[in-house]
Structure formats: C-alpha cells, structure tokens
Amino acid sequence: EQKQKGGSLRNFCQDYLDHLRIVKALGLDINNTMYSKPKDFSALHNALSTELSAIQNKEKYEKVKKTLRSEKSFAFSHGAFCLIVPKTANEIVMEGKNQEHCVGTYLDRVAEKRSVIVFIRRAEELDKAFYTMEINPETMKVVQCRGRKNRDMTPEVRSFVELYTKSVLDKKRKKKAA
C-alpha cells in the first residue's frame, strides 16, 4: 500500500522512527493509538514536526536574544557609518533575507557565542541593510563582512572596519588577554 502512495517501505520506516522521536520530544504518549497508529500518518507527522520546530526555534530565539543583550559593547559609530548590534534573532534572519546572503543561518553560532553578528549601516539610514559583519568572539577578529548578495567591502567600508578593529576589537582582545 505504501508503494502505491509513492514511497518505499524503507522511507516509511525512517519517517516513522523520526515520528517516534518527535512524539517523545513533545512528551506525548506513544502508547496512545492516536500517535502510534494515526489514521493519517503524513498529516500528523507534519503537524507534530511543525510544533516541535516552533518550540525549538522559540528556545533558540530566546537564547540568541539573551546572547545579543550581552554584546551591546560591540556597537560603534564614526563618520558616515554606524555599527549596530541586532536585538533579536529575527533581525538577523531578516538581515539575511534583505541582503540575500546566509547570515540568517548563523543563529546556532550566535546562541553558542561562537559568532557575534553586527550590522553596518549608513548613519542617515540606520533601518536599511548595508553590510553584515561576523566577528569571532574568541579571537576578536572579523571573520567576514559582506554586503548584498555577498558583495565585498567598498574601500570606505573597509576603512570603517579597520578603524572599528583598532578602536574596539583590539581593545577587547587586549582586555581579554590581561
């Protein structure tokens, strides 16, 4: 019967094992036939997967928000540019969408304090995406700084990043070493 629906028995078994993992993670009773032998397995599996994902994302988003609060000292401004620290995980996700690059996938790194994500903005357009920068908080070095569609830094942005490195990151690195 499963083959008629376009799937192999192997795929169904993998999906069912995944389903059992999700039921367990949600704290549901697998002995309840509603979960162990559902009438519409695919619909239930998709619904429970969505529910678990929402819970996990909420936890991750909260962890990211807490981490971002502790990174306010990374903010900086000079001349035509400002470097701002996002306040929420959603701001990072939206930055990736607006910039058409992958920073929105870095939430785990941020939550685990393996990356600090900051936004470079033109001083007169603080709400408009311009450049996104990743900093390694262990070394206090810039990992990458990308514009829309992963565009490299302009000379003006590169000068701003160099000034930021000397004014903020070098001091943080020295303080950390002391």
Buried (B, 14 or more C-beta within 10 A) or exposed (E): EBEEEEEEEEEBEEBEEEBEEBBEEEEBEEEEEEBBEBEEBEEBBEEBBEBBEEEEEEEBBEBBBEBBEEBEEBEBBEEEBBBBBBEEBBBBBBBBEBBEBEBBEBBEBBBEEEBBBBBBBEEEEEEEBBBBBBBBBEEBEBEBBBBEEEEEBEEEBEBBBEBBBEEBBEEBBEEEEE
